[in-house]
Amino acid sequence: MVMAHLFRDAGLNFAMAHCNFHLRGEDSNRDMRLVENMAKKWENKLFVKEFNTLERQKNSGKSIEMVARDLRYQWFEEIATNYDYIVTAHQADDAAETLLLNLCRGCALKGLTAIPEQNGRIIRPLLNFSAQEIRDYARQNGIPFAIDCTNSDETIKRNRIRASVIPILKELNPNLIDTISHNREILCQQFDIYQNSIGYFKTVLVSENNGMVRVDRSKLQKIEHQSVILYEILSDYGFGEDTVSELCRDAKQSGTQYHSPTHTLLVNRDEYLIRPNEKKSSKYLVLNSLEDMNAYFSVELLRNDGNICFEKNNHILYLDEKDLTFPVIIRNWESGDYFYPLGGTGKQKISDYFTDHKFDRFAKEHTMLMEINHQIVWIIGHRSDNRYKIDLNNTKNYYKIHYNGTF
């Protein structure tokens, strides 16, 4: 209410937004009516949203406070499309409570910065003012306001810190909120410096190609405080301290995997590979015609004029016209699969080919085979089969089959 009053006096173009979570019975409706009445009096645009918050919480695995927070900010984003900022009235006491709460739960430097003054287009202009200063301003200027009755419920941890912990700390330091606010500003500056340093290490250690993230394990091991740096890298992909501790504690064997809710990490020789989680499903395509083939390959029929020039490109297969018979099967490799590598000396298991060419587990899962007449013709994108090598003296017409990467 104070922030809306200040914005109105400043002549800013703004709208008010109120959420009714229906968690406090008639008090919830009282607060909504208060905001509606003031918006009408001030002739100010108002958005109101009512939620069945308890129903939304069911099976979410989240506290009611977190569910309400998620609903609130999601709705703010939806209605703010024509506005420059989303502005919330968090104040210095809120930030102090958040800092102490984070400290009790366990946190790193970021947690000590508490509530940021700006997060994207969310801004909090009242963070430098205490709750008492804001209440005094409201009373001095006749601004009506309501107090959430659940603020006295000390079963909520934040309320316990506000009602029981902070008063004791104020006995040690009467200017506690001001002191925490000052320290928080310094911590925010220190966190900016820290983030810049982490950004540098990410440019040195991390690369990405086609959704696959690579972390240079050999370089990381030469850097001091590698666990801190690795945590900052892996936390972007949902991995926690337990995974980081295990990776740093022991030299994990190549092939070991870790899973976060969103990503999979693979230990691979001198690097960590990270990719988004995928539903495990085998691919098996049956191509019954050239039209089907052209959905996944660029297929050209060429004439042998005696001057064939084969491109050195693993994504291209050259195949005698008579050897392309349907159906053509495109599938994942299976245990026991074998072929005769072009340029090799004989038969080789596909698994041995992968090992010889240092395929990591992710690469193996994504590599596809082309099969004709129950024989593997091509490890697509890697090596063709010697049995299907074009005989320049006897081939009249041949296909140039270019894989376009659309599986």
PLY file of the C-alpha trace (Angstrom):
ply
format ascii 1.0
element vertex 407
property float x
property float y
property float z
element edge 406
property int vertex1
property int vertex2
end_header
0.00 0.00 0.00
2.87 2.38 0.79
4.63 1.58 -2.47
1.44 2.21 -4.47
1.03 5.53 -2.63
4.63 6.53 -3.44
4.24 5.56 -7.09
1.01 7.54 -7.34
2.61 10.64 -5.79
5.57 10.29 -8.17
3.21 10.26 -11.16
4.38 6.88 -12.41
2.35 4.86 -14.89
1.67 1.64 -13.00
-0.95 -0.99 -12.25
-1.58 -2.77 -8.96
-1.76 -6.56 -8.71
-3.26 -8.60 -5.87
-3.32 -12.37 -5.28
-5.95 -13.96 -3.07
-4.63 -17.40 -2.09
-7.69 -18.16 0.10
-5.50 -19.46 2.92
-6.75 -17.18 5.74
-10.52 -17.41 5.45
-12.31 -14.06 5.64
-9.00 -12.24 6.24
-7.96 -13.13 2.69
-11.13 -11.57 1.31
-10.70 -8.52 3.60
-7.25 -7.83 2.14
-8.60 -8.19 -1.40
-11.41 -5.71 -0.69
-8.93 -3.25 0.82
-6.83 -3.25 -2.35
-9.92 -3.06 -4.58
-11.29 -0.08 -2.63
-8.01 1.83 -2.73
-7.50 1.15 -6.46
-11.01 2.49 -7.07
-10.38 5.57 -4.90
-7.07 6.29 -6.59
-8.56 5.47 -10.03
-5.69 3.06 -10.56
-5.73 -0.04 -12.75
-5.89 -3.25 -10.71
-5.37 -6.92 -11.55
-6.81 -9.48 -9.12
-6.27 -13.25 -9.19
-7.85 -15.83 -6.90
-6.18 -19.22 -6.40
-7.26 -22.51 -4.88
-3.78 -22.80 -3.39
-4.38 -25.91 -1.27
-5.58 -27.79 -4.35
-2.54 -26.61 -6.32
-0.27 -27.86 -3.53
-1.57 -31.43 -3.66
1.06 -33.85 -4.99
3.44 -30.94 -5.70
5.96 -31.94 -3.03
6.31 -28.24 -2.11
5.41 -26.24 0.97
2.31 -24.07 0.76
4.57 -20.97 0.89
6.59 -22.13 -2.13
3.45 -23.03 -4.11
1.99 -19.57 -3.41
5.27 -17.93 -4.41
5.41 -19.85 -7.70
1.78 -19.03 -8.50
2.33 -15.36 -7.69
5.38 -14.81 -9.86
4.03 -16.87 -12.73
0.89 -14.73 -12.78
2.94 -11.52 -12.52
4.85 -12.55 -15.65
1.60 -13.27 -17.48
0.04 -9.87 -16.80
3.22 -7.80 -17.13
3.67 -8.14 -20.89
2.93 -4.42 -21.44
4.98 -3.18 -18.48
8.69 -2.50 -18.03
9.03 -3.87 -14.50
7.45 -6.14 -11.93
7.83 -4.34 -8.59
7.49 -5.96 -5.17
7.51 -4.21 -1.78
10.07 -6.38 0.02
11.81 -4.34 2.70
14.96 -4.54 4.87
13.41 -6.77 7.54
12.39 -9.27 4.83
15.97 -9.36 3.57
17.39 -9.79 7.09
14.98 -12.65 7.82
15.88 -14.33 4.52
19.60 -14.03 5.24
19.22 -15.58 8.72
16.91 -18.29 7.40
19.39 -19.20 4.64
22.23 -19.22 7.16
20.30 -21.67 9.37
19.53 -23.95 6.44
23.10 -23.80 5.16
24.06 -21.67 2.20
26.94 -20.31 0.17
27.71 -16.68 -0.62
24.64 -16.26 -2.82
22.35 -17.18 0.08
23.89 -14.43 2.21
22.93 -11.83 -0.37
19.32 -12.69 0.55
16.75 -10.87 -1.62
18.27 -9.10 -4.66
17.30 -5.52 -5.43
16.88 -6.54 -9.06
16.38 -9.93 -10.68
15.78 -9.50 -14.39
12.89 -7.09 -14.61
11.76 -7.71 -11.02
12.81 -4.74 -8.87
12.43 -4.08 -5.13
12.84 -0.35 -4.42
11.96 -0.56 -0.70
14.76 -2.93 0.35
16.69 -0.13 2.06
13.77 0.75 4.36
12.83 -1.13 7.51
9.35 -2.44 8.25
9.05 0.10 11.08
9.92 3.01 8.77
7.29 1.85 6.29
4.58 1.48 8.99
5.44 4.94 10.34
5.14 6.42 6.84
1.75 4.73 6.37
0.38 6.12 9.63
1.77 9.62 9.02
0.17 9.75 5.58
-3.12 8.07 6.45
-2.48 5.07 4.18
-4.70 2.11 5.15
-2.98 -1.26 5.40
-3.67 -4.74 6.72
-1.41 -7.12 8.64
-1.37 -10.79 7.69
-2.68 -12.70 10.72
-0.40 -15.66 9.90
2.63 -13.47 10.69
2.16 -14.51 14.32
2.22 -18.24 13.53
5.62 -19.37 14.77
5.26 -22.84 13.27
6.41 -21.02 10.11
10.21 -20.72 10.33
10.39 -17.20 8.95
7.90 -16.01 11.55
9.89 -17.67 14.34
13.01 -15.80 13.21
11.04 -12.54 13.08
9.27 -12.98 16.44
11.86 -14.81 18.56
15.35 -14.71 17.02
15.68 -11.12 15.77
14.54 -9.56 19.09
17.30 -11.46 20.91
19.88 -10.37 18.34
18.68 -6.78 18.70
19.65 -6.97 22.37
23.23 -7.47 21.15
22.89 -4.86 18.38
19.92 -2.46 18.52
20.71 -1.41 14.93
20.64 -5.02 13.71
18.53 -4.43 10.58
20.70 -1.51 9.47
23.84 -3.56 10.12
22.54 -6.54 8.15
21.46 -4.23 5.31
24.94 -2.68 5.17
26.65 -6.09 5.27
24.27 -7.41 2.62
25.26 -4.59 0.26
28.94 -5.53 0.71
28.14 -9.22 0.21
26.26 -8.39 -3.01
29.34 -6.59 -4.35
31.58 -9.49 -3.32
29.16 -11.91 -4.99
29.41 -9.92 -8.24
33.21 -10.28 -8.14
32.83 -13.99 -7.38
30.42 -14.45 -10.29
32.85 -12.75 -12.67
35.58 -15.15 -11.54
33.30 -18.16 -12.01
32.39 -16.86 -15.47
36.06 -16.81 -16.40
36.56 -20.42 -15.27
33.47 -21.49 -17.23
34.94 -20.03 -20.43
38.17 -21.98 -19.78
36.61 -25.28 -18.75
33.21 -25.57 -20.45
32.26 -25.96 -24.10
28.96 -26.87 -25.74
28.11 -28.38 -29.09
24.66 -29.54 -30.24
23.34 -29.66 -26.69
26.29 -31.67 -25.34
28.22 -29.85 -22.60
31.87 -30.79 -22.04
33.80 -29.92 -18.89
37.58 -30.27 -19.21
38.40 -32.56 -16.31
42.18 -32.45 -16.79
42.28 -28.62 -16.62
39.91 -28.56 -13.66
42.20 -30.81 -11.61
45.00 -28.25 -11.90
42.91 -25.43 -10.42
42.75 -24.58 -6.74
39.36 -24.96 -5.03
38.11 -27.14 -7.86
35.08 -28.36 -5.88
33.71 -24.79 -5.65
34.18 -24.20 -9.37
32.76 -27.59 -10.33
29.70 -26.98 -8.14
29.02 -23.66 -9.87
29.27 -25.38 -13.25
27.18 -28.44 -12.41
24.50 -26.63 -10.41
23.37 -25.04 -13.70
22.31 -28.57 -14.71
20.61 -29.58 -11.47
23.50 -31.42 -9.76
24.03 -30.86 -6.04
26.88 -30.89 -3.56
26.74 -34.69 -3.10
27.61 -35.29 -6.76
30.39 -32.70 -6.69
31.88 -34.15 -3.50
31.92 -37.65 -4.95
33.50 -36.50 -8.21
36.23 -34.56 -6.40
36.87 -37.17 -3.72
37.74 -40.06 -6.03
39.07 -40.40 -9.57
35.92 -41.93 -11.00
36.19 -44.62 -13.63
35.34 -43.62 -17.16
31.74 -44.56 -17.90
30.32 -43.66 -14.46
27.04 -41.77 -14.74
25.20 -39.35 -12.46
21.65 -38.12 -12.85
19.95 -34.86 -11.87
16.23 -34.19 -12.40
17.05 -32.62 -15.78
20.46 -33.91 -16.94
22.82 -36.87 -17.08
26.56 -36.53 -16.40
29.04 -39.03 -17.81
32.64 -39.36 -16.60
34.65 -39.80 -19.80
38.44 -39.98 -19.63
39.63 -36.36 -19.28
36.21 -34.73 -19.38
32.72 -34.70 -17.95
29.93 -34.89 -20.51
26.50 -33.47 -19.67
23.36 -33.80 -21.72
19.62 -33.28 -21.10
17.76 -36.34 -19.91
16.01 -38.25 -22.66
13.35 -40.87 -22.64
15.10 -44.13 -23.28
13.73 -45.58 -26.47
15.32 -47.64 -29.23
15.10 -46.25 -32.72
14.10 -48.59 -35.52
13.15 -47.13 -38.89
12.03 -49.14 -41.90
12.58 -47.32 -45.21
10.69 -48.92 -48.09
11.53 -46.56 -50.93
13.78 -43.77 -52.14
11.05 -41.37 -51.05
11.38 -42.70 -47.49
15.17 -42.42 -47.71
14.98 -38.77 -48.72
13.32 -37.94 -45.42
16.65 -38.61 -43.68
19.27 -38.50 -46.44
20.04 -36.58 -49.60
20.14 -39.32 -52.23
21.61 -38.79 -55.71
21.89 -41.41 -58.47
25.10 -40.82 -60.44
26.68 -42.46 -63.48
30.17 -43.96 -63.40
31.91 -42.07 -66.18
35.32 -43.38 -65.19
36.21 -40.23 -63.27
34.56 -40.83 -59.91
35.93 -38.60 -57.15
34.87 -39.79 -53.71
34.58 -37.09 -51.05
36.34 -37.82 -47.78
33.25 -37.25 -45.67
32.03 -39.74 -43.07
28.49 -38.44 -43.54
28.44 -39.70 -47.13
27.94 -43.30 -48.22
28.64 -44.37 -51.82
26.64 -47.43 -52.81
26.35 -49.36 -56.05
22.85 -49.00 -57.52
22.32 -52.75 -57.44
23.21 -52.91 -53.73
20.47 -50.53 -52.60
17.54 -52.87 -52.05
14.55 -52.32 -49.82
13.65 -52.39 -47.05
16.55 -50.40 -45.60
16.68 -50.62 -41.80
17.99 -47.78 -39.63
18.51 -48.83 -36.02
20.59 -48.60 -32.85
23.49 -51.00 -32.49
23.03 -54.22 -30.52
25.39 -56.56 -28.74
26.89 -59.00 -31.29
26.58 -56.63 -34.26
29.57 -56.75 -36.59
30.72 -55.40 -39.95
33.79 -55.30 -42.21
35.25 -51.78 -41.87
36.19 -50.08 -45.13
39.97 -50.06 -45.28
40.22 -52.68 -42.53
41.55 -56.22 -42.56
38.40 -58.18 -41.83
35.42 -58.64 -39.57
35.02 -56.47 -36.46
32.41 -56.20 -33.75
30.67 -52.84 -33.63
31.42 -52.67 -29.89
35.15 -53.11 -30.60
35.01 -50.39 -33.25
33.47 -48.06 -30.66
36.22 -48.90 -28.17
39.02 -48.48 -30.71
37.68 -45.07 -31.70
37.03 -43.95 -28.11
33.27 -43.52 -28.35
31.81 -42.40 -25.03
28.58 -43.95 -23.81
26.48 -41.01 -25.01
27.97 -41.30 -28.52
27.26 -45.04 -28.59
23.63 -44.45 -27.68
23.19 -41.92 -30.48
25.05 -43.78 -33.23
22.79 -45.45 -35.80
23.40 -48.30 -38.23
22.15 -48.81 -41.78
21.22 -52.42 -42.52
20.40 -54.00 -45.90
19.64 -57.70 -46.33
20.53 -58.32 -42.67
24.01 -56.89 -43.18
25.36 -53.68 -41.69
26.26 -51.39 -44.55
27.21 -48.27 -42.64
27.86 -46.98 -39.13
26.13 -43.77 -40.09
28.43 -40.78 -39.91
31.50 -42.92 -39.21
32.50 -45.90 -41.38
31.00 -47.90 -44.23
31.32 -51.64 -44.83
34.06 -52.95 -47.09
31.68 -55.51 -48.65
29.76 -52.63 -50.19
32.77 -50.81 -51.57
32.15 -49.60 -55.11
33.97 -51.60 -57.76
35.09 -48.94 -60.22
35.45 -51.49 -63.03
32.00 -53.05 -62.70
29.78 -50.28 -61.29
27.59 -48.54 -63.89
25.47 -46.34 -61.63
25.89 -45.53 -57.96
24.14 -43.65 -55.18
25.65 -40.80 -53.20
23.80 -40.90 -49.88
24.40 -37.88 -47.62
23.15 -38.09 -44.03
21.54 -34.79 -43.02
21.38 -35.41 -39.27
17.60 -35.62 -38.84
17.17 -38.82 -36.80
0 1
1 2
2 3
3 4
4 5
5 6
6 7
7 8
8 9
9 10
10 11
11 12
12 13
13 14
14 15
15 16
16 17
17 18
18 19
19 20
20 21
21 22
22 23
23 24
24 25
25 26
26 27
27 28
28 29
29 30
30 31
31 32
32 33
33 34
34 35
35 36
36 37
37 38
38 39
39 40
40 41
41 42
42 43
43 44
44 45
45 46
46 47
47 48
48 49
49 50
50 51
51 52
52 53
53 54
54 55
55 56
56 57
57 58
58 59
59 60
60 61
61 62
62 63
63 64
64 65
65 66
66 67
67 68
68 69
69 70
70 71
71 72
72 73
73 74
74 75
75 76
76 77
77 78
78 79
79 80
80 81
81 82
82 83
83 84
84 85
85 86
86 87
87 88
88 89
89 90
90 91
91 92
92 93
93 94
94 95
95 96
96 97
97 98
98 99
99 100
100 101
101 102
102 103
103 104
104 105
105 106
106 107
107 108
108 109
109 110
110 111
111 112
112 113
113 114
114 115
115 116
116 117
117 118
118 119
119 120
120 121
121 122
122 123
123 124
124 125
125 126
126 127
127 128
128 129
129 130
130 131
131 132
132 133
133 134
134 135
135 136
136 137
137 138
138 139
139 140
140 141
141 142
142 143
143 144
144 145
145 146
146 147
147 148
148 149
149 150
150 151
151 152
152 153
153 154
154 155
155 156
156 157
157 158
158 159
159 160
160 161
161 162
162 163
163 164
164 165
165 166
166 167
167 168
168 169
169 170
170 171
171 172
172 173
173 174
174 175
175 176
176 177
177 178
178 179
179 180
180 181
181 182
182 183
183 184
184 185
185 186
186 187
187 188
188 189
189 190
190 191
191 192
192 193
193 194
194 195
195 196
196 197
197 198
198 199
199 200
200 201
201 202
202 203
203 204
204 205
205 206
206 207
207 208
208 209
209 210
210 211
211 212
212 213
213 214
214 215
215 216
216 217
217 218
218 219
219 220
220 221
221 222
222 223
223 224
224 225
225 226
226 227
227 228
228 229
229 230
230 231
231 232
232 233
233 234
234 235
235 236
236 237
237 238
238 239
239 240
240 241
241 242
242 243
243 244
244 245
245 246
246 247
247 248
248 249
249 250
250 251
251 252
252 253
253 254
254 255
255 256
256 257
257 258
258 259
259 260
260 261
261 262
262 263
263 264
264 265
265 266
266 267
267 268
268 269
269 270
270 271
271 272
272 273
273 274
274 275
275 276
276 277
277 278
278 279
279 280
280 281
281 282
282 283
283 284
284 285
285 286
286 287
287 288
288 289
289 290
290 291
291 292
292 293
293 294
294 295
295 296
296 297
297 298
298 299
299 300
300 301
301 302
302 303
303 304
304 305
305 306
306 307
307 308
308 309
309 310
310 311
311 312
312 313
313 314
314 315
315 316
316 317
317 318
318 319
319 320
320 321
321 322
322 323
323 324
324 325
325 326
326 327
327 328
328 329
329 330
330 331
331 332
332 333
333 334
334 335
335 336
336 337
337 338
338 339
339 340
340 341
341 342
342 343
343 344
344 345
345 346
346 347
347 348
348 349
349 350
350 351
351 352
352 353
353 354
354 355
355 356
356 357
357 358
358 359
359 360
360 361
361 362
362 363
363 364
364 365
365 366
366 367
367 368
368 369
369 370
370 371
371 372
372 373
373 374
374 375
375 376
376 377
377 378
378 379
379 380
380 381
381 382
382 383
383 384
384 385
385 386
386 387
387 388
388 389
389 390
390 391
391 392
392 393
393 394
394 395
395 396
396 397
397 398
398 399
399 400
400 401
401 402
402 403
403 404
404 405
405 406
